[in-house]
Amino acid sequence: MKSVSKTNIDVCPLVSRGKVRDIYALDDAHLLIVTTDRMSAFDVIMQEPIPFKGVILNQITLFWMDKFSNIVPNHLVEHDVRSFPSKLAPWQDELEGRSVIVKKASPLPVECIVRGYITGSGWKDYQTSGAVCGHVLPKGLKESAKLTPPLFTPSTKAELGTHDQNISRAEAAKLLGEEDAAFVERTSLALYEAGRDHASGHGIIVADTKFEFGRIDGKLHLIDEVLTPDSSRFWPMDSYAEGHGQPSFDKQYLRDWLSAQPWNKQPPAPTLPPEVIAETAKKYREAYSILTGKELKLPE
């Protein structure tokens, strides 16, 4: 196992190279997804990777997909590199721990965001309009306040380097059709609540998160990453207090550091100091250990 910021697997066609994941066509029905150590923030890819971040993200997703298999089917086929097709054997060291073989899906054109607490862009919208993605909220809420019930707040999927746009539930229905919109709303809320309940038993608040769904053989499946530090805000329960931002086990630490730099949030990103890289990596490892109750054996 080694740190990987970019892959070049020349026995398979490259389908896409996103902010974090390299995706290859394994055959007509299956994809190879490799979660690299690339780090993005504000839709900009950092110049430096966070060592073994991709392994942590992949392992957290595997943990949740297994836990949630009774709620919704997912696209996973295989995650043990020793069981991958023999043509991938030359890349086993860089694929170990960070790659999966999945069924090819047709992704829906929305990201399914669930907010259990008011923070981030939702807090900014609330301060301006008193609402979040069409949900009118009570007056006088403080930053980081708990939202009861949690809100389903979809967004569009932006191209690499551009920003997602928050949309209303009605706008999501126009894009997806009412049946699919109802399914992803219902399922996203069920997944969030199950994840929230598990995490709270381990001292973590899941403030918000996003899910993605795709159609396989006519049926919607859970795809991509699930409740990771890249796609969620994780707060320590023992220090939570509304009225301000919270410490976190996710990329918020890095966002905060970047926001304090003289940077216009356009490429290139500022150079990350070694201590920022190390602290970010530490937070990701802590998230995995606390959520799963296990320790990942990673090279130093």
Helices and strands as residue ranges (DSSP letters): E 14-17, E 21-25, E 30-35, E 40-41, E 44-45, H 53-67, E 76-78, G 81-83, G 86-91, H 92-95, E 99-103, E 106-107, E 110-117, H 120-129, E 131-132, E 135-136, E 146-152, E 155-156, H 169-176, H 178-200, E 204-216, E 219-223, E 232-236, G 237-239, H 252-259, H 274-292
